[in-house]
Amino acid sequence: MQNTHLEYRVGYTPLGGRLYAGFVRKDNGKWEGIHHDVTDCAIFAVGQKLARERKDVRYSLPDGRVIQVSAVITGAETTEEDHANR
């Protein structure tokens, strides 16, 4: 039996800076039951997808701003400073 009052979501918590996956109530948006920290595996999976497809993804925010997400695979010796100067 499927609970139609719940939906599976991934959400971001600004307080802890982590991503969680689990079931959320449709009526009030609150987590129901256990939710799991998926931060590291989610970011890695998104990075792999974007780097492999060689494209950026853009999401419009309600206030008109845009979030642009991209990924680049570099050599192990590349530093953050090297990447910032590109």
C-alpha positions in Angstrom: 0.0 0.0 0.0 1.4 3.4 -1.0 1.0 6.4 1.2 -0.3 9.3 -1.0 0.4 11.8 1.7 4.1 11.4 1.4 6.6 12.1 -1.3 10.3 11.2 -1.6 12.5 14.3 -1.7 16.1 15.5 -1.4 16.4 18.7 0.6 19.1 21.1 1.8 19.4 22.3 5.4 21.1 25.6 5.6 21.8 25.2 9.3 24.0 22.2 8.9 24.8 22.6 5.2 23.9 19.1 4.4 21.6 17.3 1.8 19.0 14.8 3.1 16.8 12.3 1.3 13.6 10.8 2.7 9.9 11.1 2.8 8.2 14.5 3.3 4.6 15.1 4.1 2.8 16.8 1.2 0.5 18.8 3.4 3.1 20.6 5.6 6.6 19.7 4.0 7.9 18.2 7.2 10.2 15.1 7.3 8.4 11.9 8.1 10.3 9.0 9.6 14.0 8.6 9.0 15.9 10.8 6.5 19.4 10.1 5.3 22.4 12.4 4.8 23.3 12.0 1.1 25.5 15.1 0.7 28.7 13.5 -0.4 27.2 10.9 -2.7 24.7 13.4 -4.3 27.3 16.0 -5.0 29.7 13.4 -6.5 26.9 11.9 -8.7 25.9 15.4 -10.0 29.5 16.2 -10.7 30.0 13.0 -12.6 26.9 13.6 -14.7 27.7 17.3 -15.5 31.4 16.5 -16.3 30.5 13.6 -18.5 27.8 15.4 -20.4 29.9 18.6 -20.6 27.1 21.0 -19.9 26.0 23.3 -17.2 22.6 23.3 -15.6 20.7 26.4 -14.8 17.8 26.8 -12.4 15.7 30.0 -12.1 15.0 31.2 -8.5 11.7 32.8 -7.6 13.4 36.3 -7.3 14.7 36.1 -10.9 18.3 35.1 -10.1 19.7 32.0 -11.6 21.8 29.1 -10.1 24.3 27.7 -12.6 25.9 24.4 -11.7 28.9 23.0 -13.6 31.7 20.5 -13.1 35.2 20.1 -14.4 37.5 17.0 -14.0 41.1 18.1 -13.4 44.3 16.4 -12.7 45.2 15.4 -9.1 47.8 18.2 -8.9 45.4 21.0 -9.8 44.7 23.3 -6.9 41.6 25.4 -6.2 43.7 28.5 -7.0 44.6 27.1 -10.4 40.9 26.4 -11.1 39.8 29.9 -10.0 42.3 31.6 -12.3 40.8 29.9 -15.4 
